[in-house]
Amino acid sequence: GAVVSQHPSRVICKSGTSVKIECRSLDFQATTMFWYRQFPKQSLMLMATSNEGSKATYEQGVEKDKFLINHASLTLSTLTVTSAHPEDSSFYICSANRDSLYGGYTFGSGTRLTVV
Amino acid sequence: QKEVEQDPGPLSVPEGAIVSLNCTYSNSAFQYFMWYRQYSRKGPELLMYTYSSGNKEDGRFTAQVDKSSKYISLFIRDSQPSDSATYLCAMSEGDDYKLSFGAGTTVTVRA
């Protein structure tokens, strides 16, 4: 089945620094990847849709300059949290869709970001 | 009104019982329907994936979709303590469309 690898699984950073999270599709090419944020005991909130070779599409209320998304290849998308603040602490998850014949959307294992 | 409604529970059942989960939705354009299982601090794991109306069975899991009622269900037979997790319904209008999620139902299977 489709495998999506996300790295790192956990990161702690200081306020004001930037953190990069990687999302890779290991056994398929993904022209579209999705980035979600999840708060404790809540469902997933879509942040942006990452498109290979073009700009990401951000959901309403998500700061484009704070959450930089780069989809440089068909197997890699990155999310960079810039000038991180404690309120950015959250669980970030990426997802990619192989195609409906292969069962659709697969998620990475998530990244727990803590900003201190 | 949310696009996808799901009772967050929590739901507690004894081992061996049938777990019944459901979601309703308002967007008639949804065509793909999914159920995910999420353990604490992990990414969601795809359990069932169905297209349009009908039933689909995979082992102990059965997914049902009724597009006329805008209602989907997931049944887990012979539930095990390892089934204790949060179950999320999700749906989309098509390939590479964004997913719309339910709130997730927390299930505990008691040994």
gemmi code that builds the backbone of each chain (N, CA, C; Angstrom):
import gemmi

chains = {
    "A": [
        ("GLY", (0.807, -1.201, 0.000), (0.000, 0.000, 0.000), (0.838, 1.248, 0.000)),
        ("ALA", (0.189, 2.368, -0.162), (0.881, 3.652, -0.213), (1.468, 3.991, 1.149)),
        ("VAL", (2.702, 4.495, 1.142), (3.386, 4.853, 2.382), (3.821, 6.303, 2.325)),
        ("VAL", (3.491, 7.027, 3.383), (3.911, 8.417, 3.521), (4.768, 8.530, 4.767)),
        ("SER", (5.968, 9.043, 4.594), (6.911, 9.193, 5.700), (7.007, 10.656, 6.100)),
        ("GLN", (6.928, 10.917, 7.381), (6.998, 12.289, 7.889), (8.110, 12.382, 8.919)),
        ("HIS", (8.881, 13.468, 8.831), (10.051, 13.617, 9.695), (10.288, 15.082, 10.030)),
        ("PRO", (10.606, 15.440, 11.258), (10.799, 14.545, 12.399), (9.470, 14.190, 13.057)),
        ("SER", (9.482, 13.247, 13.948), (8.263, 12.865, 14.652), (8.010, 13.796, 15.837)),
        ("ARG", (9.092, 14.377, 16.323), (8.956, 15.271, 17.470), (10.078, 16.303, 17.410)),
        ("VAL", (9.744, 17.553, 17.684), (10.762, 18.600, 17.686), (10.416, 19.649, 18.723)),
        ("ILE", (11.436, 20.094, 19.420), (11.308, 21.185, 20.378), (12.214, 22.313, 19.900)),
        ("CYS", (11.664, 23.516, 19.810), (12.475, 24.637, 19.348), (12.205, 25.859, 20.207)),
        ("LYS", (13.100, 26.808, 20.107), (12.964, 28.049, 20.859), (12.108, 29.051, 20.086)),
        ("SER", (11.432, 29.910, 20.799), (10.635, 30.957, 20.175), (11.500, 31.791, 19.243)),
        ("GLY", (10.968, 32.089, 18.084), (11.687, 32.921, 17.124), (12.463, 32.147, 16.081)),
        ("THR", (12.638, 30.867, 16.310), (13.378, 30.057, 15.334), (12.396, 29.444, 14.340)),
        ("SER", (12.954, 28.838, 13.288), (12.139, 28.189, 12.254), (12.336, 26.683, 12.299)),
        ("VAL", (11.298, 25.975, 11.954), (11.335, 24.508, 11.976), (10.809, 23.979, 10.649)),
        ("LYS", (11.520, 23.021, 10.076), (11.095, 22.417, 8.818), (10.633, 20.993, 9.058)),
        ("ILE", (9.478, 20.663, 8.495), (8.923, 19.312, 8.589), (8.845, 18.749, 7.172)),
        ("GLU", (9.310, 17.523, 7.013), (9.322, 16.894, 5.691), (8.250, 15.821, 5.574)),
        ("CYS", (7.684, 15.721, 4.394), (6.688, 14.699, 4.102), (7.057, 14.056, 2.766)),
        ("ARG", (7.280, 12.761, 2.801), (7.699, 12.045, 1.591), (6.744, 10.909, 1.264)),
        ("SER", (6.394, 10.783, 0.008), (5.669, 9.603, -0.455), (6.726, 8.605, -0.905)),
        ("LEU", (6.756, 7.443, -0.284), (7.871, 6.514, -0.472), (7.716, 5.611, -1.689)),
        ("ASP", (6.511, 5.235, -2.008), (6.346, 4.254, -3.077), (5.399, 4.721, -4.169)),
        ("PHE", (5.155, 6.026, -4.205), (4.334, 6.568, -5.279), (4.626, 8.047, -5.439)),
        ("GLN", (4.201, 8.595, -6.540), (4.382, 10.019, -6.788), (3.099, 10.755, -6.450)),
        ("ALA", (3.250, 11.865, -5.777), (2.093, 12.624, -5.311), (2.155, 14.053, -5.839)),
        ("THR", (1.303, 14.368, -6.783), (1.274, 15.741, -7.267), (0.631, 16.673, -6.241)),
        ("THR", (-0.160, 16.098, -5.367), (-0.841, 16.899, -4.347), (-0.611, 16.288, -2.968)),
        ("MET", (-0.204, 17.113, -2.034), (-0.091, 16.708, -0.638), (-0.848, 17.730, 0.207)),
        ("PHE", (-1.244, 17.304, 1.377), (-2.046, 18.152, 2.254), (-1.356, 18.268, 3.592)),
        ("TRP", (-1.466, 19.419, 4.215), (-0.912, 19.643, 5.551), (-2.051, 19.979, 6.507)),
        ("TYR", (-2.031, 19.264, 7.644), (-3.062, 19.450, 8.656), (-2.426, 19.832, 9.983)),
        ("ARG", (-3.251, 20.424, 10.800), (-2.875, 20.722, 12.177), (-3.950, 20.110, 13.062)),
        ("GLN", (-3.515, 19.523, 14.171), (-4.474, 18.902, 15.074), (-4.181, 19.308, 16.504)),
        ("PHE", (-5.180, 19.877, 17.164), (-5.077, 20.216, 18.578), (-5.571, 19.030, 19.398)),
        ("PRO", (-5.151, 18.955, 20.674), (-5.538, 17.803, 21.507), (-7.040, 17.569, 21.512)),
        ("LYS", (-7.409, 16.333, 21.299), (-8.801, 15.875, 21.339), (-9.683, 16.588, 20.313)),
        ("GLN", (-9.084, 17.048, 19.252), (-9.847, 17.663, 18.176), (-9.532, 16.975, 16.858)),
        ("SER", (-10.369, 17.235, 15.893), (-10.162, 16.630, 14.579), (-9.073, 17.370, 13.818)),
        ("LEU", (-8.783, 16.895, 12.630), (-7.734, 17.498, 11.812), (-8.256, 18.762, 11.138)),
        ("MET", (-7.421, 19.785, 11.138), (-7.773, 21.024, 10.479), (-6.847, 21.214, 9.282)),
        ("LEU", (-7.409, 21.275, 8.098), (-6.599, 21.450, 6.905), (-5.983, 22.840, 6.902)),
        ("MET", (-4.665, 22.876, 6.705), (-3.963, 24.149, 6.650), (-3.781, 24.592, 5.198)),
        ("ALA", (-3.324, 23.650, 4.367), (-3.003, 24.029, 2.995), (-2.903, 22.792, 2.122)),
        ("THR", (-3.087, 23.020, 0.840), (-2.901, 21.986, -0.173), (-1.630, 22.319, -0.937)),
        ("SER", (-0.730, 21.357, -0.966), (0.576, 21.551, -1.582), (0.575, 20.939, -2.978)),
        ("ASN", (0.905, 21.726, -3.971), (0.899, 21.276, -5.360), (2.307, 21.284, -5.929)),
        ("GLU", (2.722, 20.165, -6.488), (4.063, 20.060, -7.045), (4.271, 21.064, -8.154)),
        ("GLY", (5.317, 21.861, -8.035), (5.670, 22.809, -9.071), (4.886, 24.099, -9.075)),
        ("SER", (4.018, 24.291, -8.114), (3.259, 25.541, -8.052), (3.040, 25.953, -6.600)),
        ("LYS", (2.433, 27.112, -6.426), (2.234, 27.609, -5.071), (1.174, 26.802, -4.340)),
        ("ALA", (1.333, 26.743, -3.042), (0.353, 26.040, -2.217), (-0.924, 26.858, -2.101)),
        ("THR", (-2.005, 26.167, -1.862), (-3.300, 26.808, -1.630), (-3.597, 26.740, -0.146)),
        ("TYR", (-3.704, 27.895, 0.484), (-3.897, 27.949, 1.927), (-5.378, 28.101, 2.274)),
        ("GLU", (-5.757, 27.486, 3.381), (-7.119, 27.636, 3.878), (-7.261, 29.008, 4.543)),
        ("GLN", (-8.489, 29.444, 4.615), (-8.768, 30.747, 5.206), (-8.280, 30.789, 6.645)),
        ("GLY", (-7.590, 31.866, 6.966), (-7.098, 32.048, 8.327), (-5.706, 31.507, 8.574)),
        ("VAL", (-5.135, 30.820, 7.611), (-3.782, 30.290, 7.764), (-2.792, 31.285, 7.160)),
        ("GLU", (-1.795, 31.688, 7.950), (-0.834, 32.696, 7.496), (0.176, 32.088, 6.524)),
        ("LYS", (0.170, 32.564, 5.308), (1.064, 32.041, 4.288), (2.525, 32.298, 4.616)),
        ("ASP", (2.807, 33.458, 5.193), (4.197, 33.817, 5.472), (4.732, 33.101, 6.699)),
        ("LYS", (3.852, 32.579, 7.495), (4.284, 31.875, 8.700), (4.484, 30.382, 8.410)),
        ("PHE", (3.612, 29.840, 7.633), (3.665, 28.412, 7.310), (4.023, 28.277, 5.827)),
        ("LEU", (5.322, 28.164, 5.581), (5.815, 28.098, 4.210), (5.791, 26.653, 3.712)),
        ("ILE", (5.191, 26.455, 2.565), (5.090, 25.118, 2.004), (5.801, 25.079, 0.663)),
        ("ASN", (6.638, 24.065, 0.500), (7.383, 23.868, -0.739), (7.196, 22.431, -1.205)),
        ("HIS", (6.712, 22.270, -2.410), (6.497, 20.928, -2.971), (7.442, 20.801, -4.151)),
        ("ALA", (8.708, 20.523, -3.834), (9.771, 20.612, -4.832), (9.798, 19.458, -5.811)),
        ("SER", (9.270, 18.311, -5.401), (9.296, 17.154, -6.287), (8.014, 16.363, -6.092)),
        ("LEU", (7.854, 15.334, -6.880), (6.638, 14.533, -6.803), (6.602, 13.629, -5.583)),
        ("THR", (7.675, 13.617, -4.806), (7.701, 12.761, -3.625), (8.011, 13.518, -2.336)),
        ("LEU", (8.161, 14.820, -2.406), (8.555, 15.568, -1.212), (7.835, 16.905, -1.111)),
        ("SER", (7.231, 17.113, 0.048), (6.668, 18.412, 0.395), (7.199, 18.791, 1.767)),
        ("THR", (7.502, 20.061, 1.965), (7.993, 20.514, 3.265), (7.126, 21.645, 3.794)),
        ("LEU", (6.976, 21.648, 5.105), (6.279, 22.718, 5.814), (7.277, 23.360, 6.754)),
        ("THR", (7.497, 24.647, 6.595), (8.397, 25.372, 7.480), (7.593, 26.343, 8.319)),
        ("VAL", (7.685, 26.167, 9.629), (7.047, 27.088, 10.563), (8.075, 28.167, 10.879)),
        ("THR", (7.827, 29.367, 10.426), (8.810, 30.439, 10.580), (8.524, 31.258, 11.835)),
        ("SER", (9.588, 31.751, 12.445), (9.474, 32.573, 13.647), (8.442, 31.971, 14.604)),
        ("ALA", (8.720, 30.752, 15.000), (7.755, 29.994, 15.794), (7.497, 30.638, 17.151)),
        ("HIS", (6.254, 30.536, 17.587), (5.835, 31.014, 18.901), (5.151, 29.876, 19.648)),
        ("PRO", (5.042, 29.981, 20.956), (4.413, 28.890, 21.720), (3.026, 28.504, 21.205)),
        ("GLU", (2.270, 29.449, 20.675), (0.936, 29.108, 20.171), (0.974, 28.267, 18.897)),
        ("ASP", (2.160, 28.139, 18.297), (2.310, 27.266, 17.127), (2.520, 25.812, 17.547)),
        ("SER", (2.696, 25.593, 18.829), (2.869, 24.220, 19.327), (1.618, 23.418, 18.990)),
        ("SER", (1.823, 22.300, 18.324), (0.685, 21.507, 17.863), (1.191, 20.221, 17.244)),
        ("PHE", (0.263, 19.418, 16.767), (0.569, 18.183, 16.043), (0.304, 18.456, 14.566)),
        ("TYR", (1.322, 18.329, 13.740), (1.197, 18.600, 12.309), (1.273, 17.285, 11.543)),
        ("ILE", (0.351, 17.098, 10.618), (0.270, 15.839, 9.880), (0.154, 16.137, 8.391)),
        ("CYS", (0.873, 15.356, 7.587), (0.756, 15.509, 6.140), (0.008, 14.310, 5.562)),
        ("SER", (-0.484, 14.486, 4.364), (-1.236, 13.430, 3.703), (-1.012, 13.534, 2.214)),
        ("ALA", (-1.075, 12.394, 1.549), (-0.969, 12.371, 0.094), (-1.983, 11.383, -0.442)),
        ("ASN", (-2.449, 11.665, -1.638), (-3.435, 10.799, -2.267), (-2.796, 10.093, -3.449)),
        ("ARG", (-2.711, 8.762, -3.388), (-2.143, 8.042, -4.514), (-3.137, 8.087, -5.664)),
        ("ASP", (-4.194, 7.401, -5.561), (-5.373, 7.572, -6.397), (-6.421, 6.595, -5.889)),
        ("SER", (-7.614, 6.744, -6.340), (-8.721, 5.997, -5.764), (-8.569, 4.492, -5.931)),
        ("LEU", (-7.859, 4.058, -6.978), (-7.656, 2.618, -7.179), (-6.831, 2.017, -6.059)),
        ("TYR", (-5.998, 2.834, -5.412), (-5.129, 2.341, -4.361), (-5.621, 2.754, -2.977)),
        ("GLY", (-6.849, 3.173, -2.894), (-7.417, 3.417, -1.568), (-7.286, 4.816, -1.048)),
        ("GLY", (-6.854, 5.722, -1.881), (-6.982, 7.119, -1.499), (-5.886, 7.684, -0.626)),
        ("TYR", (-6.300, 8.431, 0.356), (-5.409, 9.288, 1.114), (-4.672, 8.531, 2.225)),
        ("THR", (-3.359, 8.706, 2.243), (-2.530, 8.113, 3.290), (-1.877, 9.233, 4.077)),
        ("PHE", (-1.777, 9.034, 5.390), (-1.235, 10.060, 6.262), (0.148, 9.682, 6.777)),
        ("GLY", (0.944, 10.712, 7.008), (2.191, 10.513, 7.714), (1.925, 10.259, 9.184)),
        ("SER", (2.976, 9.976, 9.916), (2.836, 9.643, 11.338), (2.728, 10.874, 12.217)),
        ("GLY", (2.895, 12.055, 11.631), (2.713, 13.286, 12.382), (3.986, 13.803, 13.019)),
        ("THR", (3.998, 15.098, 13.293), (5.128, 15.756, 13.954), (4.587, 16.553, 15.124)),
        ("ARG", (5.092, 16.254, 16.295), (4.707, 17.007, 17.502), (5.688, 18.147, 17.668)),
        ("LEU", (5.211, 19.375, 17.470), (6.048, 20.566, 17.606), (5.768, 21.244, 18.940)),
        ("THR", (6.823, 21.474, 19.681), (6.722, 22.223, 20.931), (7.645, 23.422, 20.841)),
        ("VAL", (7.088, 24.596, 21.015), (7.876, 25.828, 20.968), (7.992, 26.363, 22.388)),
        ("VAL", (9.221, 26.532, 22.839), (9.438, 26.970, 24.230), (10.033, 28.380, 24.285)),
    ],
    "B": [
        ("GLN", (-23.889, 25.119, 10.675), (-23.887, 23.661, 10.575), (-22.577, 23.196, 9.938)),
        ("LYS", (-21.930, 22.214, 10.587), (-20.696, 21.680, 10.051), (-20.984, 20.851, 8.811)),
        ("GLU", (-19.991, 20.767, 7.929), (-20.154, 19.999, 6.706), (-20.267, 18.507, 7.008)),
        ("VAL", (-19.548, 18.040, 8.002), (-19.578, 16.641, 8.417), (-19.816, 16.599, 9.922)),
        ("GLU", (-20.846, 15.880, 10.327), (-21.183, 15.763, 11.743), (-20.869, 14.358, 12.236)),
        ("GLN", (-20.191, 14.299, 13.372), (-19.860, 13.010, 13.980), (-19.902, 13.182, 15.485)),
        ("ASP", (-20.598, 12.299, 16.151), (-20.694, 12.348, 17.604), (-19.329, 11.996, 18.203)),
        ("PRO", (-18.740, 12.896, 18.998), (-17.401, 12.632, 19.530), (-17.348, 11.573, 20.627)),
        ("GLY", (-18.533, 11.150, 21.112), (-18.557, 10.160, 22.172), (-18.176, 10.784, 23.515)),
        ("PRO", (-17.481, 10.093, 24.399), (-16.811, 8.814, 24.144), (-17.767, 7.627, 24.161)),
        ("LEU", (-17.312, 6.552, 23.518), (-18.084, 5.327, 23.430), (-17.285, 4.203, 24.087)),
        ("SER", (-17.911, 3.521, 25.045), (-17.246, 2.445, 25.759), (-18.051, 1.168, 25.598)),
        ("VAL", (-17.397, 0.091, 25.154), (-18.082, -1.175, 24.939), (-17.262, -2.309, 25.530)),
        ("PRO", (-17.900, -3.428, 25.877), (-17.138, -4.592, 26.361), (-16.511, -5.331, 25.191)),
        ("GLU", (-15.443, -6.018, 25.474), (-14.762, -6.813, 24.448), (-15.746, -7.784, 23.812)),
        ("GLY", (-15.671, -7.904, 22.468), (-16.564, -8.800, 21.754), (-17.830, -8.148, 21.234)),
        ("ALA", (-18.129, -6.957, 21.712), (-19.334, -6.254, 21.277), (-19.145, -5.676, 19.879)),
        ("ILE", (-20.258, -5.291, 19.284), (-20.214, -4.605, 17.993), (-20.146, -3.101, 18.250)),
        ("VAL", (-19.184, -2.459, 17.610), (-19.070, -0.998, 17.702), (-19.745, -0.403, 16.482)),
        ("SER", (-20.628, 0.539, 16.712), (-21.355, 1.194, 15.631), (-21.026, 2.684, 15.625)),
        ("LEU", (-20.500, 3.154, 14.518), (-20.120, 4.562, 14.384), (-20.798, 5.149, 13.155)),
        ("ASN", (-21.103, 6.426, 13.185), (-21.747, 7.008, 12.020), (-21.435, 8.491, 11.874)),
        ("CYS", (-21.655, 8.964, 10.674), (-21.475, 10.380, 10.342), (-22.582, 10.795, 9.376)),
        ("THR", (-22.970, 12.041, 9.487), (-23.871, 12.631, 8.502), (-23.161, 13.800, 7.829)),
        ("TYR", (-23.602, 14.130, 6.635), (-22.956, 15.222, 5.931), (-23.979, 16.018, 5.136)),
        ("SER", (-23.564, 17.193, 4.702), (-24.506, 18.068, 4.014), (-24.141, 18.292, 2.537)),
        ("ASN", (-22.912, 18.016, 2.147), (-22.459, 18.284, 0.782), (-22.778, 17.102, -0.134)),
        ("SER", (-23.719, 17.278, -1.019), (-24.131, 16.181, -1.894), (-23.081, 15.851, -2.959)),
        ("ALA", (-22.051, 16.665, -3.072), (-20.989, 16.405, -4.051), (-19.970, 15.380, -3.565)),
        ("PHE", (-20.005, 15.034, -2.302), (-19.065, 14.028, -1.795), (-19.288, 12.707, -2.510)),
        ("GLN", (-18.179, 12.100, -2.955), (-18.255, 10.818, -3.654), (-17.417, 9.737, -2.983)),
        ("TYR", (-16.349, 10.139, -2.319), (-15.445, 9.192, -1.686), (-15.591, 9.303, -0.181)),
        ("PHE", (-15.704, 8.144, 0.464), (-15.972, 8.122, 1.892), (-14.968, 7.202, 2.574)),
        ("MET", (-14.386, 7.690, 3.636), (-13.321, 6.967, 4.317), (-13.541, 6.926, 5.817)),
        ("TRP", (-12.996, 5.900, 6.423), (-12.910, 5.804, 7.865), (-11.447, 5.619, 8.245)),
        ("TYR", (-11.021, 6.419, 9.188), (-9.653, 6.341, 9.681), (-9.661, 6.004, 11.166)),
        ("ARG", (-8.619, 5.322, 11.605), (-8.391, 5.051, 13.015), (-7.137, 5.828, 13.417)),
        ("GLN", (-7.228, 6.505, 14.543), (-6.092, 7.273, 15.011), (-5.805, 6.949, 16.468)),
        ("TYR", (-4.608, 6.449, 16.713), (-4.146, 6.250, 18.075), (-3.514, 7.552, 18.547)),
        ("SER", (-3.408, 7.686, 19.853), (-2.914, 8.925, 20.427), (-1.531, 9.274, 19.891)),
        ("ARG", (-1.391, 10.518, 19.432), (-0.107, 11.050, 18.963), (0.437, 10.309, 17.740)),
        ("LYS", (-0.469, 9.752, 16.946), (-0.073, 9.104, 15.703), (-0.900, 9.664, 14.559)),
        ("GLY", (-0.430, 9.467, 13.321), (-1.205, 9.876, 12.177), (-2.384, 8.938, 11.954)),
        ("PRO", (-3.449, 9.405, 11.315), (-4.596, 8.539, 11.032), (-4.223, 7.388, 10.094)),
        ("GLU", (-4.833, 6.241, 10.347), (-4.597, 5.038, 9.547), (-5.885, 4.706, 8.804)),
        ("LEU", (-5.794, 4.557, 7.499), (-6.977, 4.280, 6.702), (-7.514, 2.879, 6.985)),
        ("LEU", (-8.802, 2.811, 7.341), (-9.460, 1.532, 7.596), (-10.311, 1.092, 6.412)),
        ("MET", (-11.135, 1.984, 5.949), (-12.080, 1.640, 4.903), (-12.189, 2.800, 3.919)),
        ("TYR", (-12.386, 2.448, 2.674), (-12.479, 3.459, 1.603), (-13.580, 2.996, 0.661)),
        ("THR", (-14.604, 3.806, 0.507), (-15.704, 3.418, -0.364), (-16.036, 4.554, -1.316)),
        ("TYR", (-16.527, 4.154, -2.457), (-16.937, 5.122, -3.467), (-18.442, 5.005, -3.659)),
        ("SER", (-19.141, 6.108, -3.498), (-20.588, 6.198, -3.686), (-21.331, 5.308, -2.689)),
        ("SER", (-22.572, 5.010, -2.950), (-23.396, 4.266, -2.007), (-23.097, 2.778, -2.039)),
        ("GLY", (-23.374, 2.119, -0.918), (-23.209, 0.680, -0.857), (-22.492, 0.243, 0.396)),
        ("ASN", (-22.243, -1.055, 0.465), (-21.563, -1.654, 1.608), (-20.206, -2.189, 1.185)),
        ("LYS", (-19.297, -2.198, 2.141), (-17.977, -2.789, 1.907), (-17.521, -3.469, 3.183)),
        ("GLU", (-17.032, -4.681, 3.033), (-16.612, -5.439, 4.207), (-15.137, -5.797, 4.078)),
        ("ASP", (-14.438, -5.691, 5.212), (-13.019, -6.063, 5.243), (-12.723, -6.619, 6.626)),
        ("GLY", (-12.702, -7.946, 6.710), (-12.454, -8.577, 8.002), (-13.565, -8.261, 8.980)),
        ("ARG", (-13.198, -7.669, 10.120), (-14.195, -7.347, 11.139), (-14.883, -6.005, 10.885)),
        ("PHE", (-14.482, -5.312, 9.862), (-15.002, -3.969, 9.582), (-15.982, -3.983, 8.411)),
        ("THR", (-17.090, -3.266, 8.597), (-18.072, -3.074, 7.526), (-18.394, -1.599, 7.438)),
        ("ALA", (-18.263, -1.053, 6.231), (-18.615, 0.349, 5.995), (-19.861, 0.407, 5.129)),
        ("GLN", (-20.742, 1.316, 5.482), (-21.969, 1.520, 4.705), (-22.082, 2.989, 4.326)),
        ("VAL", (-22.532, 3.213, 3.105), (-22.745, 4.575, 2.622), (-24.146, 4.659, 2.036)),
        ("ASP", (-24.914, 5.617, 2.503), (-26.243, 5.880, 1.972), (-26.262, 7.338, 1.517)),
        ("LYS", (-26.007, 7.543, 0.243), (-25.916, 8.911, -0.273), (-27.265, 9.605, -0.274)),
        ("SER", (-28.341, 8.841, -0.403), (-29.664, 9.473, -0.419), (-29.987, 10.102, 0.927)),
        ("SER", (-29.471, 9.500, 1.992), (-29.689, 10.031, 3.341), (-28.504, 10.840, 3.833)),
        ("LYS", (-27.419, 10.878, 3.050), (-26.183, 11.557, 3.448), (-25.724, 11.033, 4.811)),
        ("TYR", (-25.531, 9.717, 4.845), (-25.263, 9.034, 6.112), (-24.291, 7.908, 5.838)),
        ("ILE", (-23.218, 7.837, 6.634), (-22.290, 6.722, 6.505), (-22.075, 6.080, 7.863)),
        ("SER", (-21.742, 4.798, 7.836), (-21.564, 4.044, 9.078), (-20.339, 3.158, 8.991)),
        ("LEU", (-19.811, 2.848, 10.158), (-18.741, 1.862, 10.286), (-19.111, 0.929, 11.430)),
        ("PHE", (-19.047, -0.368, 11.165), (-19.318, -1.357, 12.190), (-18.050, -2.182, 12.425)),
        ("ILE", (-17.742, -2.395, 13.688), (-16.608, -3.224, 14.058), (-17.156, -4.415, 14.838)),
        ("ARG", (-17.006, -5.598, 14.254), (-17.490, -6.807, 14.930), (-16.409, -7.373, 15.838)),
        ("ASP", (-16.850, -8.129, 16.840), (-15.916, -8.807, 17.749), (-14.814, -7.837, 18.194)),
        ("SER", (-15.228, -6.728, 18.761), (-14.265, -5.681, 19.102), (-13.238, -6.177, 20.123)),
        ("GLN", (-12.035, -5.663, 19.978), (-10.911, -6.020, 20.829), (-10.371, -4.783, 21.547)),
        ("PRO", (-9.709, -4.957, 22.687), (-9.112, -3.787, 23.357), (-8.186, -2.996, 22.451)),
        ("SER", (-7.542, -3.676, 21.495), (-6.652, -2.981, 20.569), (-7.402, -2.083, 19.585)),
        ("ASP", (-8.727, -2.213, 19.555), (-9.539, -1.322, 18.716), (-9.792, 0.015, 19.404)),
        ("SER", (-9.382, 0.134, 20.651), (-9.560, 1.400, 21.374), (-8.748, 2.500, 20.695)),
        ("ALA", (-9.428, 3.498, 20.205), (-8.783, 4.566, 19.431), (-9.843, 5.618, 19.123)),
        ("THR", (-9.421, 6.632, 18.387), (-10.368, 7.606, 17.855), (-10.626, 7.277, 16.400)),
        ("TYR", (-11.896, 7.239, 16.027), (-12.277, 6.898, 14.661), (-12.823, 8.155, 13.978)),
        ("LEU", (-12.246, 8.448, 12.831), (-12.602, 9.651, 12.088), (-13.241, 9.267, 10.765)),
        ("CYS", (-14.383, 9.868, 10.474), (-14.915, 9.721, 9.128), (-14.376, 10.884, 8.292)),
        ("ALA", (-14.226, 10.628, 7.008), (-13.721, 11.662, 6.107), (-14.336, 11.447, 4.735)),
        ("MET", (-14.458, 12.505, 3.991), (-15.061, 12.398, 2.669), (-14.517, 13.491, 1.744)),
        ("SER", (-14.596, 13.208, 0.447), (-14.089, 14.175, -0.528), (-14.948, 14.139, -1.785)),
        ("GLU", (-14.799, 15.179, -2.582), (-15.568, 15.274, -3.831), (-14.908, 14.521, -4.971)),
        ("GLY", (-13.610, 14.185, -4.802), (-12.923, 13.479, -5.869), (-11.455, 13.321, -5.554)),
        ("ASP", (-10.745, 12.618, -6.437), (-9.304, 12.439, -6.279), (-8.610, 13.789, -6.179)),
        ("ASP", (-7.688, 13.883, -5.214), (-6.888, 15.093, -4.995), (-7.716, 16.275, -4.487)),
        ("TYR", (-8.973, 16.048, -4.156), (-9.744, 17.074, -3.480), (-9.428, 16.986, -1.982)),
        ("LYS", (-9.596, 18.075, -1.292), (-9.325, 18.053, 0.140), (-10.365, 17.199, 0.861)),
        ("LEU", (-9.931, 16.634, 1.972), (-10.820, 15.826, 2.789), (-11.567, 16.699, 3.784)),
        ("SER", (-12.812, 16.352, 4.029), (-13.578, 16.973, 5.102), (-13.757, 15.916, 6.183)),
        ("PHE", (-13.364, 16.247, 7.398), (-13.361, 15.281, 8.489), (-14.513, 15.513, 9.454)),
        ("GLY", (-14.949, 14.414, 10.067), (-15.807, 14.517, 11.227), (-14.950, 14.822, 12.441)),
        ("ALA", (-15.607, 15.050, 13.561), (-14.887, 15.424, 14.777), (-14.100, 14.267, 15.373)),
        ("GLY", (-14.468, 13.029, 14.987), (-13.818, 11.858, 15.556), (-14.579, 11.335, 16.757)),
        ("THR", (-14.714, 10.018, 16.855), (-15.364, 9.370, 17.998), (-14.324, 8.563, 18.753)),
        ("THR", (-14.197, 8.834, 20.039), (-13.255, 8.084, 20.873), (-13.922, 6.814, 21.374)),
        ("VAL", (-13.321, 5.687, 21.062), (-13.873, 4.376, 21.415), (-12.938, 3.670, 22.391)),
        ("THR", (-13.507, 3.122, 23.438), (-12.757, 2.291, 24.380), (-13.415, 0.925, 24.437)),
        ("VAL", (-12.627, -0.120, 24.197), (-13.117, -1.496, 24.301), (-12.556, -2.081, 25.585)),
        ("ARG", (-13.452, -2.409, 26.496), (-13.047, -2.878, 27.824), (-12.801, -4.384, 27.805)),
        ("ALA", (-11.662, -4.789, 28.362), (-11.333, -6.222, 28.414), (-12.186, -6.943, 29.446)),
    ],
}
model = gemmi.Model(1)
for chain_id, residues in chains.items():
    chain = gemmi.Chain(chain_id)
    for i, (resn, *xyz) in enumerate(residues, 1):
        res = gemmi.Residue()
        res.name, res.seqid = resn, gemmi.SeqId(i, " ")
        for name, pos in zip(("N", "CA", "C"), xyz):
            atom = gemmi.Atom()
            atom.name, atom.element = name, gemmi.Element(name[0])
            atom.pos, atom.b_iso = gemmi.Position(*pos), 0.0
            res.add_atom(atom)
        chain.add_residue(res)
    model.add_chain(chain)
structure = gemmi.Structure()
structure.add_model(model)
structure.setup_entities()
